[in-house]
Amino acid sequence: MPVKSTPVSTTPKATAPKKRRTRKTSTTAKATKPAVKKTPVAKVTVTTFKGGKAVAKKTTLKRPSTARLITPQRYVADIQTRWAIHNFEIQELISDFVKGFDMVRPYHTELVKRIKTVNL
């Protein structure tokens, strides 16, 4: 039977690596959460001069405006709501612990009985 011959010197072709497409973000895409505007932090830099030369620079924060603060009534209501959530979570934690102890109690009593019989 005839056999197909292979060329003697087969060198792989040098190819450049494939370029991958990158995904560009769309500026018209709707965000799921509304953007929260952060107020820029105002800073004040104080430079101390001595003999015409700058000796020290100290940057301090400027007090932010009180216009965006919540009212005391809303603050108290928020604290009360958070405290109620805390109480509920603690109540559920305690009930989970009680269920766990009730589940382990029969095994504990059996273990105590076995240890008492071994020691006698």
GROMACS elastic network, one bead per residue, 0.5 to 0.9 nm:
[ bonds ]
;  ai    aj funct       b0    kb
    5     8     6  0.89009   500
    6     9     6  0.88142   500
    6    10     6  0.85678   500
    7    10     6  0.63079   500
   11    14     6  0.88177   500
   12    15     6  0.88156   500
   15    18     6  0.85203   500
   16    19     6  0.86234   500
   25    28     6  0.88680   500
   25    29     6  0.80723   500
   26    29     6  0.54926   500
   27    30     6  0.83946   500
   30    33     6  0.87778   500
   31    34     6  0.66305   500
   31    35     6  0.79495   500
   33    36     6  0.86769   500
   38    41     6  0.88521   500
   39    42     6  0.89291   500
   39    64     6  0.88282   500
   41    61     6  0.73420   500
   41    62     6  0.75634   500
   41    63     6  0.88417   500
   41    64     6  0.74534   500
   42    60     6  0.87986   500
   42    61     6  0.60648   500
   42    62     6  0.52914   500
   42    63     6  0.77028   500
   42    64     6  0.73997   500
   43    59     6  0.65804   500
   43    60     6  0.57280   500
   43    62     6  0.54120   500
   43    63     6  0.89544   500
   44    58     6  0.82354   500
   44    59     6  0.55553   500
   44    60     6  0.53085   500
   44    61     6  0.60669   500
   44    62     6  0.63602   500
   45    57     6  0.66821   500
   45    58     6  0.55973   500
   45    60     6  0.63579   500
   45    61     6  0.87019   500
   46    56     6  0.81841   500
   46    57     6  0.56641   500
   46    58     6  0.52128   500
   46    59     6  0.62437   500
   46    60     6  0.80248   500
   47    54     6  0.66116   500
   47    55     6  0.73686   500
   47    56     6  0.56996   500
   47    58     6  0.64111   500
   47    59     6  0.86689   500
   48    53     6  0.84390   500
   48    54     6  0.58446   500
   48    55     6  0.54813   500
   48    56     6  0.51589   500
   48    57     6  0.63242   500
   48    58     6  0.83129   500
   49    52     6  0.59564   500
   49    53     6  0.53503   500
   49    55     6  0.53704   500
   49    56     6  0.73222   500
   50    53     6  0.55034   500
   50    54     6  0.64716   500
   50    55     6  0.61984   500
   51    54     6  0.83823   500
   54    57     6  0.77220   500
   61    64     6  0.86365   500
   63    66     6  0.88869   500
   64    67     6  0.88794   500
   65    68     6  0.70621   500
   65    69     6  0.84030   500
   66    69     6  0.54971   500
   66    70     6  0.89871   500
   67    70     6  0.85901   500
   70    73     6  0.82236   500
   70    74     6  0.63410   500
   70    75     6  0.65387   500
   71    74     6  0.53239   500
   71    75     6  0.62385   500
   71    76     6  0.87561   500
   72    76     6  0.61190   500
   72    77     6  0.85235   500
   73    76     6  0.52270   500
   73    77     6  0.61677   500
   73    78     6  0.85832   500
   74    77     6  0.50057   500
   74    78     6  0.60453   500
   74    79     6  0.86108   500
   75    78     6  0.50996   500
   75    79     6  0.62877   500
   75    80     6  0.86967   500
   76    79     6  0.50816   500
   76    80     6  0.61891   500
   76    81     6  0.86268   500
   77    80     6  0.50812   500
   77    81     6  0.61674   500
   77    82     6  0.86171   500
   78    81     6  0.51099   500
   78    82     6  0.61499   500
   78    83     6  0.85372   500
   79    82     6  0.51234   500
   79    83     6  0.60610   500
   79    84     6  0.85861   500
   80    83     6  0.50614   500
   80    84     6  0.61622   500
   80    85     6  0.86750   500
   81    84     6  0.51192   500
   81    85     6  0.62977   500
   81    86     6  0.86242   500
   82    85     6  0.50983   500
   82    86     6  0.61537   500
   82    87     6  0.86866   500
   83    87     6  0.61624   500
   83    88     6  0.86336   500
   84    87     6  0.50917   500
   84    88     6  0.62486   500
   84    89     6  0.86895   500
   85    88     6  0.51347   500
   85    89     6  0.62302   500
   85    90     6  0.86791   500
   86    89     6  0.51845   500
   86    90     6  0.62126   500
   86    91     6  0.86036   500
   87    90     6  0.51595   500
   87    91     6  0.61286   500
   87    92     6  0.87014   500
   88    91     6  0.50520   500
   88    92     6  0.62874   500
   88    93     6  0.86413   500
   89    92     6  0.51272   500
   89    93     6  0.61429   500
   89    94     6  0.86908   500
   90    94     6  0.61914   500
   90    95     6  0.86315   500
   91    94     6  0.52442   500
   91    95     6  0.63099   500
   91    96     6  0.87264   500
   92    95     6  0.50793   500
   92    96     6  0.61844   500
   92    97     6  0.86750   500
   93    96     6  0.51028   500
   93    97     6  0.62957   500
   93    98     6  0.87234   500
   94    97     6  0.50379   500
   94    98     6  0.62129   500
   94    99     6  0.86852   500
   95    98     6  0.50218   500
   95    99     6  0.62499   500
   95   100     6  0.86305   500
   96    99     6  0.51166   500
   96   100     6  0.62133   500
   96   101     6  0.86881   500
   97   100     6  0.50071   500
   97   101     6  0.61514   500
   97   102     6  0.85464   500
   98   101     6  0.51251   500
   98   102     6  0.60872   500
   98   103     6  0.85400   500
   99   102     6  0.51024   500
   99   103     6  0.61609   500
   99   104     6  0.87566   500
  100   103     6  0.50782   500
  100   104     6  0.63214   500
  100   105     6  0.86441   500
  101   104     6  0.51374   500
  101   105     6  0.59308   500
  102   105     6  0.52646   500
  102   106     6  0.77780   500
  103   106     6  0.70895   500
  103   107     6  0.81750   500
  104   107     6  0.55335   500
  104   108     6  0.62987   500
  104   109     6  0.89435   500
  105   108     6  0.50558   500
  105   109     6  0.62723   500
  105   110     6  0.86657   500
  106   109     6  0.52550   500
  106   110     6  0.62178   500
  106   111     6  0.86223   500
  107   110     6  0.51314   500
  107   111     6  0.61440   500
  107   112     6  0.86647   500
  108   111     6  0.50888   500
  108   112     6  0.62100   500
  108   113     6  0.86971   500
  109   112     6  0.50817   500
  109   113     6  0.62619   500
  109   114     6  0.87461   500
  110   113     6  0.51459   500
  110   114     6  0.63130   500
  110   115     6  0.87349   500
  111   114     6  0.51469   500
  111   115     6  0.61947   500
  111   116     6  0.86311   500
  112   115     6  0.51978   500
  112   116     6  0.61982   500
  112   117     6  0.87283   500
  113   116     6  0.51948   500
  113   117     6  0.63171   500
  113   118     6  0.87684   500
  114   117     6  0.52023   500
  114   118     6  0.62544   500
  114   119     6  0.87623   500
  115   118     6  0.51587   500
  115   119     6  0.62560   500
  115   120     6  0.88503   500
  116   119     6  0.53546   500
  116   120     6  0.64625   500
  117   120     6  0.55046   500
